[in-house]
Each structure stands twice: as C-alpha cells, then as structure tokens.
Amino acid sequence: MLRYFTLIIGIALFTACEEPEPITKDVIEVEGITAKIPDADLFQYDTLQGMYVGNFGGSDIRIILNYVSKTNAVGYNIHKGLQRNLSGKVTRSGDSITVFMAEPGDHEFDGVFELLFIGEGSEPEGTWKSNSGIISPKEFKLKRIDASKSRNWEEEEDISMENLHHFFEDAYDTIGEYSFKSDGLVVLAYYEGGYWGANYEDDDTERSKKQMKEIHGTWSMDGKFVSIAWQPNKVLPKLNMRYEVKQGEYEAELYWKDNSIYMRMYP
C-alpha cells in the first residue's frame, strides 16, 4: 500500500513539473497602403491671359482675359461697342482647359461664354448662350491678338491689327473725333448740331454751348480694310462701315468716300 501511494505522488509531481504547452496565436500580416499623391498641376494658367478676336454672329467680338488661374478667370468683352464684364470658373481635364465666364446679367443681351483651350493653344473654340434663351446660341472660333505696346515713329511701320490704335488713337472726320483703342473699342465723340474737330474756324464759345455725345463701336482689320460695327445711332450713315487703309510716309487715313478718317498730325 505504501508503494502504491508513493507511485501516485511521483506521478503527480512529474505531471506538475511538465512545462505547459505554449499558447499560439495566428499572426495576421497587414500590407501597408501607400496613399496616392496626385500629380501636381504645373500648367501655367496665366499664359491664357490676353486678347482674343472672333466672328460672333456676323461681327467681330473681342474677349479680353485679364486674369486666369486654375480655378477662376476675370475679363471683359466688347461687341458692337458694348462692353460687358466677365467672371467665372476654370476647369481642366487632361490637356483641355475650359473657361466659363458669365456677363453681369443686368442687360437683356447678357449670357454665358464657354471657351475651350487645348493646351496652350492660341485659338480656342467658344460658345455663348443667352440668359433669357430668346437669342439663339452662338458658336465661334477665336484668335489671339497681341496688341503692340508702343510704336517706333523713327522706323517705317505698316499699319496692322496689332498697331492700328497707335496711328488712330487721335483721329477725325467731318462728323467728330475718333479714338481707336488697343482692345478693339472705338469711340466717336461729336457735338450735337455741328462738327468741331477738323474745322478750327469754329468759335470756342459756340462749341461750348453744344452738348458733346459719344457713340461706341468695335473695330477690326482684315488685310487693308478696317471694319467698324457701331452701336445703334442716327449719326453715322451705316451701322457697319468698311474703310480702306491708305498709308503715306508720314500720315495715314481710313478711306471712306467723301468722309475719310484722318490721323491727327502733331508738329
């Protein structure tokens, strides 16, 4: 009996001294996920800034982009002498950039422009839709024009779309005084009841009694011809006038039968 008891104690001690089996856990390996960093937009949006000219329903329109960023654009347009401010958004898809620009909306002819640029192309395609829906939509193509900043009077220089405003920024005919601007605007200032610009015999006092008025238009040049689309008026013979450019060594004129526009000559 003693031996049996001793055997039981030995077995118990041996069992107690055995090391417990280790508890194992499954190890799940998680692969790291790297965030994808989008490519930086390195396009130089300010290269789209500038002046663009195109045929808009039969007459030229000028669209001037003064500011362009990756999100916003600001500028103005001139059509038949009517100037409207523009502002809107810019979007990009690949190498295509779309500029959405809305007119203020307080004029019956206001609407929204959509200009599509391919890369840094200088000839965007455009569409325009009126806010009212009464006027039919327009589709047009634009061409960039870089107006010259100054004119070198010491060198012979042919009149062109880029520099015509330097020749005729101060000009006249038998109706009044003209000022051609670099952005395509032309302003005719005249006195109701009589002309005062080229006829210097007029008495200053008499001229001061008359009220000066203005008519605005948009000018464009094609070859040796200058076209002006005027806003509605009862002073000029036609709302759309076409002049021939005649340039001499020291002077120039926009020829119209019986009433040419002459550049002002200073001593």
Order of alpha helices (4+ residues) and beta strands (2+ residues): alpha-beta-beta-beta-beta-beta-beta-beta-beta-alpha-beta-beta-beta-alpha-beta-beta-beta-beta-beta
